[in-house]
């Protein structure tokens, strides 16, 4: 295990992508925002949105003073917009409970709106250098192959944290690098469908390679196709509301040509239920 971790750390230091949240001095608030944006969203879509967000709201206190409508407007087309409201609520909580400073304690981070196991540990590790296991989909895939000899990881479980904790060096600084390196390897080399094993820095120690690359099955949950889905309809409704320049949109004017009228109604109702829109008898608007 230590040999794998050291090899990953050496590889990472020479091959890591230059991403904003990895630069010195980026700060815990920037790390938290980036981690929330990166949930279920590719890196290449996040970078510019992150830069614009932090230009507008460089601190939790700044974001806490914004309205939900402003927050949803700035979130734009990043998808899964409840994340924007969670981040806004977290900013209020950081301002009220922690004097505007993002906490470093995992339990305190977990108490913030929208912050789960991964995000809490990612902030504690990458912003503050604490020693914790940070496990995302890419990490789980690397561990499944390199350690367990499986082609794909099983369903997520609490055991993933224990496996990654055992993988980490004791030194907190080196553990931070190994956490990042494992994710980076899974994102760029040990990818799900066509892993580039010939470029892998730990291929000689990889249990899956040593076993002859067996197909051990894939229990990953399949995401619904976006085209034609309720998610697409919700996104289209939100786009209309963002483009209404803060004014309420007449219900009849919200996606009047949407091909599935029942889906359009479901989209509007679900946005209201999630606190992402406010409806009157005749209008729909972003929350204020």
C-alpha positions as CSV (number, residue, x, y, z in Angstrom):
1,X,0.0,0.0,0.0
2,X,2.7,2.6,0.8
3,X,4.5,1.9,-2.4
4,X,1.3,2.6,-4.4
5,X,0.7,5.8,-2.5
6,X,4.3,7.1,-2.9
7,X,4.2,6.3,-6.7
8,X,0.9,8.2,-7.0
9,X,2.4,11.2,-5.2
10,X,5.4,11.3,-7.4
11,X,3.3,11.0,-10.6
12,X,0.9,13.7,-9.4
13,X,3.5,16.3,-8.8
14,X,4.6,16.0,-12.4
15,X,1.3,15.5,-14.1
16,X,-1.5,17.3,-12.2
17,X,-3.7,19.5,-14.2
18,X,-3.4,23.2,-13.4
19,X,-6.8,23.9,-11.8
20,X,-7.7,27.0,-9.9
21,X,-8.5,25.3,-6.6
22,X,-5.1,23.6,-6.6
23,X,-3.2,26.9,-6.7
24,X,-1.5,28.2,-3.5
25,X,-3.6,30.6,-1.5
26,X,-6.9,29.7,-3.2
27,X,-8.6,29.6,0.2
28,X,-11.1,27.5,2.0
29,X,-14.1,29.4,0.6
30,X,-13.0,28.9,-2.9
31,X,-12.4,25.2,-2.2
32,X,-15.9,24.8,-0.8
33,X,-17.5,26.6,-3.7
34,X,-15.5,24.5,-6.2
35,X,-16.4,21.3,-4.5
36,X,-20.1,22.1,-4.6
37,X,-19.9,23.0,-8.2
38,X,-18.0,19.9,-9.1
39,X,-20.7,17.6,-7.7
40,X,-22.0,15.8,-10.8
41,X,-20.5,18.5,-13.1
42,X,-17.4,18.1,-15.3
43,X,-14.3,20.2,-14.5
44,X,-14.3,22.0,-17.9
45,X,-17.8,23.3,-17.2
46,X,-17.0,24.5,-13.7
47,X,-13.8,26.6,-14.0
48,X,-15.3,29.7,-15.6
49,X,-18.5,29.6,-13.5
50,X,-16.3,29.3,-10.4
51,X,-14.2,32.3,-11.4
52,X,-17.2,34.5,-12.0
53,X,-18.9,33.3,-8.8
54,X,-15.8,34.2,-6.7
55,X,-15.4,37.6,-8.4
56,X,-19.0,38.4,-7.4
57,X,-19.0,36.8,-3.9
58,X,-15.4,36.4,-2.7
59,X,-16.4,35.5,0.9
60,X,-19.2,33.6,2.6
61,X,-20.4,36.9,4.1
62,X,-20.7,38.4,0.6
63,X,-22.8,35.5,-0.7
64,X,-24.9,35.5,2.5
65,X,-26.2,39.0,1.6
66,X,-27.4,37.9,-1.9
67,X,-30.9,37.0,-2.7
68,X,-31.8,33.4,-3.9
69,X,-32.8,34.9,-7.2
70,X,-29.3,36.4,-7.7
71,X,-27.7,33.1,-6.6
72,X,-29.8,31.1,-9.1
73,X,-29.1,33.6,-11.8
74,X,-25.4,33.4,-11.3
75,X,-25.5,29.6,-11.2
76,X,-26.7,29.8,-14.8
77,X,-26.7,26.4,-16.6
78,X,-24.4,24.4,-14.2
79,X,-27.3,22.0,-13.5
80,X,-28.7,20.6,-10.3
81,X,-29.5,24.2,-9.1
82,X,-30.5,23.1,-5.6
83,X,-26.7,23.2,-5.1
84,X,-26.8,26.9,-5.5
85,X,-29.4,27.4,-2.7
86,X,-27.5,25.0,-0.5
87,X,-24.3,27.0,-1.0
88,X,-26.2,30.2,-0.2
89,X,-27.6,28.7,3.0
90,X,-24.1,27.4,3.9
91,X,-22.8,30.9,3.4
92,X,-25.4,32.3,5.9
93,X,-24.5,29.5,8.4
94,X,-20.8,30.2,8.1
95,X,-21.4,33.9,8.6
96,X,-23.7,33.3,11.6
97,X,-21.9,30.4,13.3
98,X,-18.3,30.8,12.4
99,X,-17.7,34.5,12.0
100,X,-17.5,34.3,8.2
101,X,-14.7,31.7,8.2
102,X,-15.2,28.3,6.6
103,X,-14.6,25.8,9.5
104,X,-11.8,23.2,9.2
105,X,-13.5,20.6,11.5
106,X,-15.2,17.8,9.5
107,X,-18.2,17.7,11.9
108,X,-18.7,21.4,11.7
109,X,-18.5,21.2,7.9
110,X,-21.0,18.4,7.8
111,X,-23.4,20.6,9.7
112,X,-23.6,23.1,6.8
113,X,-26.4,22.9,4.3
114,X,-25.6,20.7,1.3
115,X,-22.3,19.4,2.7
116,X,-21.8,15.7,2.8
117,X,-19.0,13.2,3.5
118,X,-17.0,13.9,0.4
119,X,-17.3,17.7,0.4
120,X,-16.6,18.1,4.2
121,X,-13.4,16.0,4.0
122,X,-12.3,17.6,0.7
123,X,-12.4,21.1,2.4
124,X,-10.7,19.9,5.5
125,X,-7.9,18.2,3.5
126,X,-7.4,20.5,0.5
127,X,-8.0,23.8,2.2
128,X,-6.5,23.0,5.7
129,X,-4.2,20.1,5.2
130,X,-6.0,17.8,7.6
131,X,-5.5,14.0,7.2
132,X,-8.8,12.5,6.2
133,X,-9.8,10.1,3.4
134,X,-11.4,11.9,0.5
135,X,-13.4,9.5,-1.7
136,X,-15.2,10.4,-4.9
137,X,-16.2,8.3,-7.9
138,X,-12.7,8.4,-9.4
139,X,-11.0,7.5,-6.2
140,X,-13.4,4.5,-5.7
141,X,-12.5,3.3,-9.2
142,X,-8.8,3.4,-8.7
143,X,-9.0,1.6,-5.4
144,X,-11.3,-1.0,-6.9
145,X,-8.8,-1.8,-9.6
146,X,-5.5,-1.2,-7.9
147,X,-6.3,-2.7,-4.5
148,X,-9.3,-5.0,-5.0
149,X,-8.6,-6.2,-8.5
150,X,-12.1,-5.3,-9.8
151,X,-13.0,-3.7,-13.1
152,X,-15.5,-1.3,-11.5
153,X,-16.3,-0.3,-7.9
154,X,-19.4,-1.5,-6.2
155,X,-22.1,0.8,-4.9
156,X,-20.8,3.6,-2.6
157,X,-20.6,2.7,1.1
158,X,-19.0,3.9,4.3
159,X,-16.4,1.2,3.9
160,X,-14.9,3.3,1.1
161,X,-13.6,5.8,3.7
162,X,-11.9,3.0,5.6
163,X,-10.2,1.6,2.5
164,X,-8.9,5.0,1.5
165,X,-7.8,5.8,5.1
166,X,-5.7,2.6,5.1
167,X,-4.2,3.7,1.7
168,X,-3.1,7.1,3.0
169,X,0.4,7.8,4.4
170,X,0.5,9.0,8.0
171,X,2.1,12.3,7.1
172,X,-0.8,14.8,6.6
173,X,1.0,16.8,3.8
174,X,1.7,13.6,1.9
175,X,-1.8,12.3,2.6
176,X,-3.2,15.4,1.0
177,X,-1.2,14.8,-2.1
178,X,-2.2,11.2,-2.3
179,X,-5.9,12.1,-1.9
180,X,-5.6,14.5,-4.9
181,X,-3.4,12.1,-6.9
182,X,-5.8,9.2,-6.6
183,X,-8.7,11.4,-7.8
184,X,-6.6,12.8,-10.6
185,X,-5.5,9.3,-11.8
186,X,-9.1,8.2,-11.9
187,X,-10.2,11.3,-13.8
188,X,-7.5,11.3,-16.4
189,X,-6.0,7.8,-16.8
190,X,-7.9,5.1,-14.8
191,X,-11.1,6.1,-16.5
192,X,-14.3,4.1,-16.5
193,X,-14.6,2.8,-20.0
194,X,-11.2,2.9,-21.7
195,X,-8.5,3.0,-19.0
196,X,-5.0,4.0,-20.3
197,X,-3.2,1.3,-18.3
198,X,0.1,1.8,-20.3
199,X,0.3,5.3,-18.9
200,X,-0.5,4.4,-15.3
201,X,2.2,5.1,-12.7
202,X,1.0,2.2,-10.5
203,X,0.4,-0.4,-13.3
204,X,3.1,-2.8,-11.9
205,X,1.4,-3.0,-8.5
206,X,-2.2,-2.9,-9.8
207,X,-4.2,-5.9,-8.6
208,X,-6.6,-5.8,-11.6
209,X,-3.7,-5.8,-14.1
210,X,-2.0,-8.7,-12.3
211,X,-5.3,-10.7,-12.5
212,X,-5.5,-10.2,-16.3
213,X,-8.1,-7.4,-16.3
214,X,-11.1,-9.6,-15.4
215,X,-14.6,-8.2,-16.1
216,X,-16.1,-8.4,-12.6
217,X,-19.3,-6.6,-13.5
218,X,-20.6,-3.1,-13.1
219,X,-23.1,-2.2,-10.4
220,X,-23.0,1.5,-11.0
221,X,-26.3,3.2,-11.2
222,X,-27.1,4.5,-14.7
223,X,-28.1,8.1,-14.9
224,X,-31.3,8.9,-16.8
225,X,-30.7,10.3,-20.4
226,X,-30.9,14.1,-20.2
227,X,-32.6,14.6,-23.6
228,X,-36.4,14.5,-23.1
229,X,-36.1,14.1,-19.3
230,X,-37.9,16.0,-16.5
231,X,-34.4,17.4,-15.7
232,X,-34.2,19.0,-19.1
233,X,-37.7,20.5,-18.7
234,X,-36.8,21.9,-15.3
235,X,-33.6,23.4,-16.7
236,X,-35.6,25.0,-19.6
237,X,-38.1,26.5,-17.1
238,X,-35.3,27.9,-15.0
239,X,-33.7,29.4,-18.0
240,X,-36.9,31.3,-18.8
241,X,-37.0,32.6,-15.3
242,X,-33.3,33.7,-15.3
243,X,-33.9,35.5,-18.6
244,X,-36.9,37.4,-17.2
245,X,-34.5,40.0,-15.6
246,X,-36.0,39.4,-12.2
247,X,-39.6,39.8,-13.2
248,X,-42.3,37.2,-12.8
249,X,-43.1,35.3,-16.0
250,X,-46.6,34.7,-17.0
251,X,-47.4,31.0,-16.7
252,X,-48.8,30.9,-20.2
253,X,-45.5,32.3,-21.5
254,X,-43.3,29.7,-19.8
255,X,-42.3,27.1,-22.5
256,X,-45.7,27.4,-24.3
257,X,-44.3,25.2,-27.1
258,X,-42.9,22.4,-24.9
259,X,-43.9,19.2,-26.6
260,X,-45.1,17.5,-23.4
261,X,-47.6,19.7,-21.6
262,X,-47.8,17.4,-18.6
263,X,-44.0,17.3,-18.2
264,X,-43.9,21.1,-18.4
265,X,-46.4,21.3,-15.5
266,X,-44.4,18.7,-13.5
267,X,-41.3,20.8,-14.0
268,X,-42.9,23.9,-12.7
269,X,-44.5,22.1,-9.7
270,X,-41.2,20.4,-8.8
271,X,-39.3,23.7,-9.0
272,X,-41.8,25.3,-6.6
273,X,-41.6,22.3,-4.3
274,X,-37.8,22.5,-4.2
275,X,-37.8,26.2,-3.4
276,X,-36.3,27.1,-6.8
277,X,-39.4,29.0,-8.0
278,X,-42.4,30.9,-6.6
279,X,-45.8,30.5,-8.2
280,X,-48.9,32.7,-8.0
281,X,-52.2,32.1,-9.8
282,X,-50.8,33.5,-13.0
283,X,-47.0,33.9,-12.7
284,X,-43.8,32.0,-11.9
285,X,-40.6,33.7,-10.7
286,X,-37.3,33.0,-9.0
287,X,-37.4,33.1,-5.2
288,X,-36.6,36.3,-3.5
